């Protein structure tokens, strides 16, 4: 099989998570500066077989899209051109940052580590990916 990769897209950095080749376990991979996301994806996709890319869908409590959605749509268009063989899915990312902060706080990290934005972003991507996998299994 091949991997599923999730991206928690942000203006400054993107959290990245990936599954194993059996698509059973979602694991935090890294955080990449947004300006370097395409070079990261090119390298990662050349070294790993990636079938699906899951990109967070930023909505508020009322279901309205966040203003970053415009940037995400431009990002998706470029991904489609560079990697036409990769299937793209969107997944609701509501509360993932809050959940990530909670899980990090439960992990025994100190306050400085818990507030590290890069860690929150990659844990958020992992939550998006895990939720996507769970929904796919239903």
C-alpha positions as CSV (number, residue, x, y, z in Angstrom):
1,X,0.0,0.0,0.0
2,X,1.0,3.6,0.3
3,X,0.8,6.4,2.8
4,X,-1.7,9.1,3.5
5,X,-0.2,12.5,4.4
6,X,-2.0,15.3,6.3
7,X,-1.2,19.0,6.3
8,X,-2.3,21.5,8.9
9,X,-1.6,24.5,6.6
10,X,-0.7,27.9,8.1
11,X,0.6,31.2,6.8
12,X,4.0,30.8,8.6
13,X,4.4,27.0,8.9
14,X,2.6,23.7,8.1
15,X,2.3,20.7,10.4
16,X,2.8,17.4,8.6
17,X,1.7,13.9,9.6
18,X,1.8,10.6,7.8
19,X,0.5,7.1,8.1
20,X,2.5,3.9,7.8
21,X,2.3,2.1,4.5
22,X,-0.7,0.0,5.8
23,X,-2.5,3.3,6.6
24,X,-3.2,2.1,10.2
25,X,-1.3,4.6,12.3
26,X,-1.1,8.4,12.1
27,X,2.2,9.8,13.3
28,X,3.5,13.4,13.6
29,X,6.2,13.9,11.0
30,X,7.5,17.4,11.1
31,X,6.7,21.1,10.8
32,X,7.8,23.0,7.6
33,X,7.9,26.7,7.0
34,X,5.1,27.4,4.5
35,X,7.6,29.0,2.0
36,X,9.4,25.6,1.9
37,X,6.3,23.3,1.7
38,X,6.7,22.4,-2.0
39,X,10.3,21.5,-1.8
40,X,9.5,19.3,1.3
41,X,6.6,17.6,-0.5
42,X,8.7,16.9,-3.6
43,X,11.5,15.3,-1.6
44,X,9.0,13.3,0.6
45,X,6.9,12.1,-2.3
46,X,10.0,11.0,-4.2
47,X,11.1,8.9,-1.2
48,X,7.7,7.6,-0.1
49,X,4.7,6.3,-2.0
50,X,1.9,8.7,-1.1
51,X,-1.6,8.0,-2.3
52,X,-3.6,10.7,-0.5
53,X,-3.1,14.1,0.8
54,X,-5.5,15.3,3.5
55,X,-5.6,19.1,4.0
56,X,-7.3,20.8,6.9
57,X,-10.5,22.7,6.3
58,X,-10.5,25.7,8.6
59,X,-14.0,26.6,9.8
60,X,-15.4,28.4,12.8
61,X,-18.2,27.1,15.1
62,X,-20.8,28.3,12.6
63,X,-19.2,26.5,9.7
64,X,-17.8,29.6,8.1
65,X,-14.5,29.3,6.4
66,X,-11.5,31.1,7.8
67,X,-9.7,33.8,5.8
68,X,-6.7,31.4,5.3
69,X,-8.9,29.3,3.0
70,X,-8.0,31.5,0.1
71,X,-4.3,30.6,0.6
72,X,-5.1,27.0,1.0
73,X,-7.1,26.9,-2.3
74,X,-4.1,28.3,-4.1
75,X,-1.9,25.8,-2.4
76,X,-4.2,22.9,-3.5
77,X,-4.2,24.1,-7.1
78,X,-0.4,24.0,-7.2
79,X,-0.3,20.6,-5.5
80,X,-2.7,19.3,-8.2
81,X,-0.3,20.5,-10.9
82,X,2.8,19.2,-9.3
83,X,1.4,15.9,-8.1
84,X,-1.6,15.0,-10.3
85,X,-1.5,11.3,-9.1
86,X,-2.1,12.2,-5.5
87,X,-5.7,12.3,-4.4
88,X,-6.7,15.3,-2.3
89,X,-9.2,15.3,0.6
90,X,-10.3,18.1,2.8
91,X,-11.0,17.5,6.5
92,X,-12.6,19.7,9.1
93,X,-9.8,20.9,11.5
94,X,-12.1,22.6,14.1
95,X,-10.6,22.3,17.6
96,X,-7.5,20.5,16.4
97,X,-5.1,23.2,17.9
98,X,-7.0,23.1,21.2
99,X,-6.9,19.3,21.2
100,X,-3.2,19.3,20.3
101,X,-2.5,21.7,23.2
102,X,-4.4,19.5,25.6
103,X,-2.6,16.3,24.5
104,X,0.8,18.0,24.7
105,X,0.0,19.2,28.2
106,X,-1.0,15.6,29.2
107,X,2.3,14.3,27.8
108,X,4.4,15.8,30.6
109,X,6.0,18.5,28.5
110,X,7.1,21.6,30.3
111,X,5.3,24.9,29.8
112,X,7.8,26.2,27.2
113,X,7.5,23.0,25.2
114,X,3.7,23.1,25.4
115,X,3.6,26.6,23.9
116,X,5.9,25.7,21.0
117,X,3.7,26.5,17.9
118,X,5.6,24.0,15.7
119,X,4.8,21.2,18.0
120,X,1.1,22.2,18.1
121,X,1.0,22.3,14.3
122,X,2.4,18.8,13.8
123,X,0.2,17.3,16.5
124,X,-2.8,19.1,14.9
125,X,-1.9,17.5,11.6
126,X,-1.8,14.1,13.3
127,X,-5.2,14.7,14.8
128,X,-6.6,15.6,11.4
129,X,-5.1,12.5,9.9
130,X,-6.3,10.2,12.7
131,X,-9.8,11.6,12.4
132,X,-9.7,11.1,8.6
133,X,-8.6,7.5,9.0
134,X,-11.3,6.8,11.5
135,X,-14.0,8.3,9.3
136,X,-12.7,6.3,6.3
137,X,-13.0,3.1,8.3
138,X,-16.7,3.7,9.1
